[in-house]
Amino acid sequence: MPAPFPTRDQLIAFIRSAGPRVGKREIARAFHLDAEQKVELRALLKDLEGEGLLARGRGRRYGEPGQLPSVAVIEITGVDTDGETTARPFGWTDGMPPMINVAPERRSRGAYAAGEKVLARLKKVGPSRYEALVIRRLSAAPPRTLGILGRVGESLRIVPIDRRAREEFVVPAAETGGAEVGELVWAEVRGVRPLGLKEARVVERIGPTEGTRSITLITLHDHDIPARFPDAALREATAAAAAPLAERYDLRALPLVTIDGEDARDFDDAVWAEPDPASGNAGGWRVIVAIADVAWYVRPGTALDRAAVERGNSVYFPDRVVPMLPEPLSNGWCSLKPGEDRPCLTAHLRIDRDGRLLDHDFRRAMMRSRARLTYTQVQDAHEGRFDEMTSGLIESVITPLYGAYEALARARTTRGVLELDMPERRVLIDAAGDVAGIAARERFDSHRLIEEFMILANVAAAETLEARKVPCMYRVHDQPTPEKLASLREFLETLGLKLPRGNLMKPHDFNRVLERAAQMPEARLVNEVVLRAQAQAQYDPHNVGHFGLALKRYCHFTSPIRRYADLVVHRALITALKHGDGGLAAVDGDLEPLAQHISATERRAAAAERDAVDRFTAAFLAERRGSQFTGRINGVTRFGLFVTLDETAADGLIPIRTLPDDYYVHDERAHQLVGRASGLTFRLGDRVEVRLVEANPLTGGILFEIVAGLPAAGGRRRSSRLARTSSARPRAGRRG
C-alpha cells in the first residue's frame, strides 16, 4: 500500500527544513512515494512554483524563494547610494534576486568591478537580504560587447555600438556564429593577441541593422531590457476576463474621462470634478481620480507578477513601448477604453478653494469612460475651440476640471514647488517608420491639470497607508548634498547668480535663481545645472519626503499599468482598507530590496529612453552632413566642447583637435577652454555656429566642427573673436 501523499503544507515545510535546495528524488525518498505518486509530486511542485511559494534553481532543485546556501558564487552588481558593494547570486533564474551587501574586508584587495564573480560566505540578515563575506575572487567572465560585424580587407571585425568604445575586435572566420557582415551581434571578448587588436567571438546574432527600426532593438540589448514575456505570463494575461461588479462601487454613470497625449499607448487614469456641495466648503471641489485596478489581474507570486517585477516599469521609445504587462492587460482589461466597463481603484478627494486636501477615501469601483481626450483637445475646448467630442463635455466635464486645477495650482504656488523649465524632445515617426522630424514637446495647462490631479491622489494614498500603519512604497526625493550645493554655487557665481549659503535649502531658493536666469542667454543651462544638483528621486519604504514637490509624504498610485511601485501601493491600499482580493502578500513585508530593484529598473529605463532619442536624432541628422547649425555650448571638458543645437536640441561633441590651432587649457572651475597663445575662450553657455561632421544612428554619436562663435546677447563679448580665425585649418595631435 503506497505511503500517504504529503499535503501542500507538509511539502513546503519539508523543503524549507531540508536546506537551501532539495531535489525531487530526495523529496520522494523522504515521503516514500511510489512511481504514480512521483507524477503527482511533479504536478504539485509545478503548482507551488507557479504560485511563488517555491523557487526552482539549477538541476531542478527546489527551495524557498530567495533562499541561498551558506556559501555561494555571487556576481558583483555595483555600488549603492550609501557606497556599499552590492551583488546578486550568480546564474539566478528565480525572478527578483535577493539583495546581497558585500561586507568590507579587513585587508583591502582592491575594488570589485561590476560583473566580477566571487565565492562568498552568506549570512541571512532579513527577508530576501544577505550579507556576504568574500572568501576569494574567482576569474572574471569574459567581457561582452554589442556591435556590428564588419569586414576590413580580409579581416572580420566587431565595431562596438557604444560611443565610448575606442577599439574594434578581430573575429576569426570560425567564430562568427553564423552571423553575416552588417548584422548586430553580441560578442565575447578574448585576451590580447601578441600583436594588434583583441580577439572576439560571436555568441549571439541579433539581426540586421538597416533602417531606424533597428535603433530600439539595439537600445534594448544595450541596456539589457527584457522584451519578451515568459509563456506562463502570456497564458495568464490571455486568460484574463472581465471583473465582476460584485461589491464594487458603481461609477459607470459618472462622466469620467481620460486625458493623454496623441501618441499615448495606454490609458490607466481617468478624472472628474464638481464644485463641492458641502455648505462649509465654499469655492471647494470634489475630485475623483480613477485608476485601472491592475491588482485584480496581477496577483502576488504569479507568473505575471514575476515578469512585472523583472521589468519594474514600462519603457517608452519613439516608435514603440516595451510594456511592464502583456498586451491583453496593458491595452485590454487594464486600459480605460471609452464605453467599456473597467474595474478601477478610485481616490475620492475633497479640496478647499486654495487646493488644500480636506479629506479622502479610496474605493474599488466599476467605471465606464465617457471619452478618450487628448491634451490638445482639452486645452482647445477650454479656450473656446470645440470639436464634435468636446462640445458636449465643456460644461459638465472640462470647465469643472479647470476649476479644481486652478485651486490646486494655488496650493502648488503656496508650497513653493521646484519649478524647472526643461523642454523635452519629441521624435516624430512617419508611416514608414522613419524619423520625420524632432520637435519640442508642447506643454499646456491641460498637462499641468492632470499632473496636479495625480499628485493630489498620490499624496492621499501615502497619507492613508501611513495612518493605517500599512507598508508603503514611498516616492522619496531627498535634499541636495552639501557637495552638490557647493559645486552649484561655484558655477552660478561665474554667471553673477547667487544661491543662499547653508545646506538646508528650500525649493523656492532655487526658484529665485531660476527666475533671475530666465532672461539670460544661459537660462536653459542654469535649469540643467540646478537639476543636476538635485538628489535622485527613488522608491523607498522609509519616508524622507519629496523635496522637489515640497511634500512631507508622497507615493506613486496613479500608474500601476506601467510602474510596479504603483501596483505595490494599490495592493497596500486593498489590504489596509479590506477591499477584497489582490492585496499585499506576506513576502511583501520587507519592501526594501524591491524598492532598490525598481529604482534601478527606473534608472535603466530612463537611460535607455535617452539613448534611443539620441540615436533617432542622429538618424534624422545623418543625411544632413555638412549642414550648418546654431547652438549653445552645454559642456566643457578637457577633450572638447558639447553643443546643443537650437533646431533639434541634439547634443554633439566638438573634439578639441578640431578647434582653431592653439594649446587649450581646461579651466574646470570657470567651465571654459582658453587658448594659451590666442586667448580664444570657449565658455559654458556660449553661442556657436557649427557644421555637422558625423551622425551615427547606431551609437547616437554626433560630431561637429566649429564654424563661428557668436557674441552673447548683451553683456560681455565672448568667443566672437573666432569669426576672424574660423578659416584656419585645425592641426591634428594638438593637446588640451
Secondary structure, 3 states (H helix, E strand, C coil): CCCCCCCHHHHHHHHHHCCCCEEHHHHHHHCCCCHHHHHHHHHHHHHHHHCCCCEECHHHEEECCCCCCCEEEEEEEEECCCCCEEEEECCCCCCCCCEEEECCCCCCCCCCCCCCEEEEEEEEEECCEEEEEEEEECCCCCCEEEEEEEEECCEEEEEECCCCCCCCEEECHHHCCCCCCCEEEEEEECCCCCCCCCEEEEEEEEEECCCCHHHHHHHHHHCCCCCCCCHHHHHHHHCCCCCCCCCCEECCCCCCEEEECCCCCCCCEEEEEEECCCCCCCCCEEEEEEEECHHHHCCCCCHHHHHHHHHCECEECCCCEECCCCHHHHHHHCCCCECCEEEEEEEEEEECCCCCEEEEEEEEEEEEECEEEEHHHHHHHHCCCCCCCHHHCHHHHHHHHHHHHHHHHHHHHHHCCCCCCCCCEEEEECCCCCEEEEEECCCCHHHHHHHHHHHHHHHHHHHHHHHHCCCCCEEEECCCCHHHHHHHHHHHHHCCCCCCCCCCCCHHHHHHHHHHHCCCCCHHHHHHHHHHHCCCCEEECCCCCECCCCECCCECCCCCCCEHHHHHHHHHHHHHCCCCCCCCCHHHCCCHHHHHHHHHHHHHHHHHHHHHHHHHHHHHHHHHCCCEEEEEEEEEECCEEEEEECCCCCEEEEEHHHCCCCCEEEECCCCEEEECCCCCEEECCCEEEEEEEEEECCCCEEEEEEEEEECCCCCCCCHHHHHHCCCCCCCCCCCC
